[in-house]
Amino acid sequence: MANRMITLEVFRYSPEGDDEATFQDYLVPYHEHWVVLDALNWIKDHADGTLSFRWSCRMGVCGSCGMMVNGEPKLTCAVFLKDYYPSPIRVEPLINFPVERDLVISMDDFLAKLQAVKPWLIREEEEPPADEYLQTPSQLAQYQQFSMCINCMLCYAACPEIEGIPDFLGPAAIALAHRYNLDSRDQGQSQRQEVLGGEEAVWGCTFVGECTAVCPKNVDPAGAIQQAKVASTKDWYRHVLLPWGKR
Amino acid sequence: MKRSNEAFWWSLFSAGGVMAALFMPAFIVLTGLVLPFTTGGDADLDYERAHQVVTWWPVRIVLFVVVFLSLFHCAHRIRHILMDLGLRAVSTVVAALCYSGAAAGTIAALFVLGTL
């Protein structure tokens, strides 16, 4: 068992010297219970210490280890070598993001988009109440699914619209904005609507649905965007038909 | 950020999708199966019965709404497909062509249904 091997074709790029990215093949021991991240860690420890990639929890919670595995956006801690063996596995950084080094992408643009939708509870009053805000199970159920996002960015790599419209707010940020809009404790919908109702936000989406297909936490960002479109449409008609009303 | 007018076009697209999904299969069953199979293959009788149904004013109104919204649904989808295929640089022209096509179809439907 131990002498069975599998090839990983790994994307390599160094900003210091390389003009172009290359692929480097590594022969890695094959174990049935190993995931792609285990193989990458084996390379880092035993074959090539210069290989750079992000990872942390190894259990699909932190969202750090998202990469393209044979062309599909995956959490590398959740895809097993046995699903590809004996064929080689090609590992690349997530597409639609600038590459910093090897398998590490720049998250700056994504983080700016997340921040733009104010993903926190917004209250109108200055001081929070002495007691906690109570919520019924049905109020929790309204948004709970959309709160499971781990910011792994697989949906941004899967989305064909991001490629065409780089400023598109994108699935995770819209789903998160929608999550807070649906929260009974939140009063910030009109503030978020300024961002959500724009051309590069909900209207950039043509409901391809790949974001939902690749989401490892079953958040259904495509569903969130469709619901946000309905909310944005109501807001538009309210604004046009009742321009004197409260936004 | 400016409130996008896309909401208006999307509301027509969305309503058109619902209308098409809800009514088109029923129309196909009625005009394609029920009418021909209940008149014993008499084409004149088929026409008479279909004409009677379509010229009833509530049916004219329903048909007009279904056709009008389905056309705008179609125009919106074609517009976005064309933009995805690389015509984003001329998006205003694409939008104008698609929606004016749907508007022309709507006027034609209004004329046909009004003069039946």
Interface residues (C-beta under 8 A of the other chain):
Chain A: P160 E161 G164 I165 E194 V195 G197 G198 E199 A201 W203 T206 K229 V230 S232 T233 D235 W236 Y237 H239
Chain B: M1 K2 R3 S4 N5 E6 A7 F8 W10 S11 S14 H80 M83 D84 R88
